[in-house]
């Protein structure tokens, strides 16, 4: 926008103020400063460029510059006060607009992730933020050692990395409940993979879960919940992989779909371990290490910082208490399923 396109209303009274202040040497009155701030707010709301507005004020000052002796200092002081008050109002209006935009964005994200609001209206609002909910989307969730807000250094660092690498690819980066979220089109796996890499590094070793791509406004909610469930599974199962894919963990929700049946299996198969000295915990850890190491006793013993002999003794103790031999393929599947169930149901910390 050129200087000539700035409406005269934003310079109203400026020449008169400059003339009076230059002649008397007085400072601007409170009413005059308030009027300049108000004009600055109006100009910001109208979308005019601050640089162009300041240039228009300087041009107006040149046109109305007093020629009397000793007026230069007063005119410069008046110009400075006018522009300072005008830009203060302009910046105040901009901050208010930013807060309104942030509030609208946060409301949209809440509605999107919780499945609230009319789906048609939600889809319309989504386009404002670069999402087309008629297409498939996937959600990645990153969790670090601390909680994060959108204005924090970590989310901003990750967002800059994504924009630098991919530009604007209809993605939305935000935070929710202290976690980082990235919503991206379902066919752009490379975006979520890069987000996971950057988030893992920025959170200093945090864990990232990626939900499956789902279609429609409700698909974002479903993918988000899958990612959250994957993080919870990782916590319970003590999975340490930096990146988790919900598609790779589908077997666990299947195992716990019938919670009562799984609880019965855990109690009947592993319940006798509670009679051991020290409780069921150490022996349950023994089974976990054994199965996680591919049933290799030496590797499992190393993970638990035990000698192979001590580890083998624990396996024998488990066999004696439960009647099931972990090294016997006929018993192994049942025991491993029960161990997974125990970890998912937080047994024996919680009574089943």
C-alpha positions in Angstrom: 0.0 0.0 0.0 1.4 3.4 -1.0 1.4 6.5 1.2 -1.4 8.1 -0.9 -3.7 5.1 -0.1 -3.6 5.9 3.6 -7.0 7.4 4.5 -6.7 11.0 5.8 -8.8 9.9 8.9 -5.7 8.4 10.4 -3.9 11.8 10.2 -6.9 13.8 11.4 -5.8 16.7 13.6 -2.1 15.9 13.3 -1.2 19.1 11.4 -3.0 21.3 13.9 -1.3 19.5 16.9 2.1 20.0 15.2 1.4 23.7 14.6 0.2 24.4 18.2 2.9 22.5 19.9 5.6 24.1 17.8 4.3 27.5 18.6 3.9 27.1 22.3 6.6 24.4 23.1 4.1 22.5 25.2 3.8 18.7 25.3 0.8 16.9 23.9 -2.2 16.7 26.2 -3.6 13.4 27.5 -6.6 13.8 25.2 -4.4 14.3 22.2 -2.3 11.2 23.1 -5.5 9.2 23.6 -6.8 10.2 20.2 -3.5 9.2 18.5 -3.7 5.7 20.2 -7.3 5.3 19.1 -6.3 6.1 15.5 -3.5 3.6 15.7 -5.9 0.9 16.8 -8.3 1.7 14.0 -5.5 1.6 11.4 -4.3 -1.8 12.7 -7.9 -3.2 12.6 -8.2 -1.9 9.0 -5.1 -3.9 8.0 -2.8 -1.0 7.1 1.0 -1.4 7.2 2.7 0.2 10.2 5.7 1.2 8.1 3.4 2.9 5.6 1.5 4.7 8.4 4.7 6.0 9.9 5.9 7.2 6.5 2.5 9.0 6.0 3.0 10.8 9.4 6.5 11.9 8.4 5.3 13.2 5.0 2.4 15.0 6.8 5.0 16.5 9.2 7.1 17.8 6.3 4.1 19.4 4.7 3.0 21.1 7.9 6.5 21.9 9.3 6.6 25.2 11.0 9.0 27.8 9.7 9.3 30.1 12.7 12.6 30.5 14.6 13.2 28.0 17.4 10.4 25.7 16.5 12.4 22.8 15.2 13.0 21.1 18.5 9.3 21.5 19.5 8.1 20.1 16.1 10.4 17.1 16.4 9.3 16.4 19.9 5.6 16.7 18.9 6.2 14.4 15.9 7.9 11.8 18.2 5.1 11.9 20.7 2.4 11.5 18.0 4.1 8.6 16.3 4.9 7.0 19.6 1.3 7.1 20.7 0.0 6.1 17.3 2.3 3.0 17.2 1.4 2.1 20.8 -2.3 2.0 19.8 -1.4 0.0 16.7 0.6 -2.6 18.6 -2.1 -2.9 21.3 -4.7 -3.7 18.6 -2.3 -6.2 17.1 -1.8 -7.9 20.4 -5.5 -8.1 20.9 -6.0 -9.6 17.5 -3.3 -12.2 18.2 -4.9 -13.1 21.5 -8.3 -13.5 19.7 -6.7 -15.6 17.0 -5.0 -17.8 19.6 -8.2 -18.2 21.5 -10.0 -19.2 18.3 -7.3 -21.7 17.4 -7.3 -23.2 20.8 -11.1 -23.6 20.8 -10.9 -25.2 17.4 -8.2 -27.7 18.5 -10.2 -28.6 21.6 -13.3 -29.2 19.5 -11.3 -31.2 16.9 -9.5 -33.5 19.3 -12.6 -34.1 21.5 -15.0 -34.5 18.7 -17.2 -31.6 19.8 -19.1 -29.2 17.6 -21.1 -29.9 14.4 -18.9 -31.9 12.0 -19.9 -29.7 9.0 -19.1 -26.5 10.9 -15.9 -28.1 12.2 -14.8 -28.9 8.7 -15.4 -25.3 7.6 -13.3 -23.9 10.6 -10.6 -26.4 9.8 -9.9 -24.9 6.4 -9.0 -21.6 8.2 -6.1 -23.5 9.8 -5.0 -25.4 6.7 -6.8 -28.7 7.2 -9.2 -30.4 4.9 -11.1 -32.8 7.1 -12.7 -34.6 4.1 -9.3 -36.2 3.6 -7.5 -38.7 5.8 -5.3 -37.4 8.6 -2.9 -38.9 11.1 -1.8 -37.5 14.4 1.6 -37.8 16.1 1.9 -37.1 19.8 5.3 -36.4 21.5 5.7 -36.6 25.3 8.8 -35.2 27.0 10.1 -35.0 30.6 8.1 -31.7 31.1 4.9 -30.2 30.0 4.9 -27.8 27.0 2.8 -24.9 25.9 2.7 -23.5 22.3 4.8 -20.5 23.2 7.6 -22.6 24.7 11.0 -23.0 23.1 10.6 -26.7 22.3 7.3 -26.5 20.2 8.7 -23.4 18.4 11.9 -25.2 17.6 10.1 -28.2 16.2 7.7 -26.0 14.2 10.6 -24.1 12.6 12.3 -27.3 11.6 9.1 -28.6 10.0 8.5 -25.4 8.1 12.1 -25.2 7.0 11.9 -28.8 5.6 8.4 -29.0 4.2 7.0 -25.5 4.1 3.2 -25.3 4.5 1.9 -28.8 3.8 -1.5 -28.5 5.4 -0.2 -29.5 8.8 -1.1 -28.3 12.2 1.4 -28.2 15.1 0.1 -27.5 18.5 0.2 -28.6 22.2 -2.4 -30.4 24.3 -2.1 -31.3 28.0 1.6 -30.6 27.9 2.3 -32.8 24.9 3.3 -31.8 21.3 0.9 -32.7 18.5 1.3 -32.8 14.8 -1.7 -33.3 12.6 -0.8 -34.1 8.9 -2.5 -35.5 5.8 -2.5 -39.3 6.0 -0.5 -39.8 2.9 2.4 -37.6 4.1 4.2 -40.2 6.2 7.5 -38.3 5.8 6.1 -35.3 7.7 5.1 -37.2 10.8 8.4 -39.2 10.6 10.3 -35.9 10.6 8.2 -34.5 13.3 9.0 -37.5 15.4 12.7 -37.1 14.8 12.7 -33.5 15.7 10.4 -33.8 18.7 12.5 -36.7 20.1 15.6 -34.5 19.9 14.0 -31.3 21.1 12.5 -33.0 24.1 15.8 -34.6 24.9 14.8 -38.2 24.4 11.0 -37.9 24.6 8.8 -40.6 23.1 6.6 -40.1 20.1 3.5 -42.1 19.1 1.9 -42.0 15.7 -1.7 -42.9 15.2 -3.1 -44.5 12.0 -4.4 -42.3 9.2 -8.2 -42.0 9.5 -10.8 -40.2 7.3 -13.1 -37.4 8.1 -13.4 -35.0 11.1 -13.9 -38.0 13.5 -10.7 -39.6 12.0 -8.5 -37.0 13.6 -10.0 -37.8 17.0 -9.5 -41.5 16.4 -5.9 -41.2 15.3 -5.2 -38.9 18.3 -6.6 -41.4 20.7 -4.6 -44.2 19.2 -1.4 -42.2 19.7 -2.3 -41.5 23.3 -3.1 -45.2 23.9 0.2 -46.1 22.3 2.0 -43.9 24.8 0.1 -45.4 27.7 0.9 -48.9 26.5 4.5 -47.9 26.3 4.4 -46.8 29.8 2.8 -49.9 31.1 4.9 -52.3 29.0 8.1 -50.3 29.6 8.6 -50.0 25.8 11.6 -47.7 25.2 11.4 -47.2 21.5 11.6 -43.5 20.6 8.9 -43.8 18.0 5.8 -45.9 18.4 3.3 -46.7 15.6 -0.2 -47.5 16.8 -0.5 -50.0 13.9 2.3 -52.1 15.4 0.6 -52.3 18.8 -2.9 -53.4 17.8 -2.5 -56.8 19.4 -2.5 -55.3 22.9 -5.9 -53.7 22.8 -7.2 -57.0 21.4 -5.7 -58.9 24.3 -7.4 -56.6 26.8 -10.7 -56.2 25.0 -12.2 -58.7 27.3 -10.7 -57.4 30.5 -12.3 -59.9 32.8 -11.0 -62.8 30.7 -7.5 -61.4 30.8 -7.7 -60.8 34.6 -8.8 -64.4 35.1 -5.8 -65.6 33.0 -3.3 -63.4 35.0 -4.6 -64.5 38.4 -4.9 -68.2 37.5 -1.5 -68.4 35.7 0.6 -66.0 37.7 -1.3 -65.7 41.0 0.9 -68.4 42.7 3.9 -66.1 42.3 2.6 -63.9 45.1 3.5 -66.6 47.6 7.2 -66.3 46.7 9.6 -64.5 49.1 9.6 -60.9 48.0 6.3 -61.2 46.2 5.4 -61.6 42.6 7.4 -58.6 41.3 10.9 -60.1 40.9 9.6 -63.3 39.3 7.3 -61.3 37.0 10.4 -59.2 36.0 12.2 -62.4 35.3 9.5 -63.6 32.9 9.4 -60.2 31.2 13.1 -60.1 30.6 13.1 -63.7 29.4 10.4 -63.1 26.8 11.7 -59.7 25.8 15.1 -61.3 25.1 13.7 -64.0 22.8 13.8 -66.6 25.6 17.6 -66.5 25.7 18.5 -67.0 29.4 22.0 -65.4 29.1 20.7 -62.2 27.6 17.8 -62.0 30.1 20.2 -62.5 33.0 22.4 -59.7 31.6 19.4 -57.3 31.4 18.6 -58.1 35.1 22.2 -57.9 36.2 22.1 -61.5 37.4 24.3 -64.5 36.8 22.9 -67.1 34.5 22.8 -69.6 37.3 20.7 -67.2 39.5 18.4 -66.5 36.5 17.9 -70.2 35.8 17.1 -70.7 39.5 14.3 -68.1 39.1 12.9 -69.9 36.1 12.8 -73.1 38.0 11.1 -71.4 40.9 8.4 -70.0 38.5 7.9 -73.5 37.1 7.5 -75.0 40.6 5.0 -72.3 41.8 2.9 -72.1 38.6 3.3 -75.6 37.2 4.1 -74.0 33.8 7.6 -74.2 32.3 8.7 -70.9 30.6 11.1 -72.9 28.4 8.4 -75.3 27.2 6.8 -74.0 24.0 3.5 -75.6 25.1 3.5 -73.3 28.2 5.3 -70.3 26.8 2.5 -68.6 24.9 0.1 -68.8 27.8 2.7 -67.4 30.2 3.8 -64.7 27.9 0.2 -63.6 27.3 -0.4 -63.6 31.0 2.7 -61.5 31.5 1.6 -59.0 28.9 -1.9 -58.9 30.6 -0.3 -58.3 34.0 1.6 -55.3 32.7 -1.4 -53.9 30.9 -3.6 -54.3 34.0 -0.8 -53.1 36.4 -0.8 -56.3 38.3 0.3 -57.1 41.1 0.3 -53.4 42.1 -3.5 -53.4 41.5 -5.7 -56.3 42.8 -7.6 -58.0 40.0 
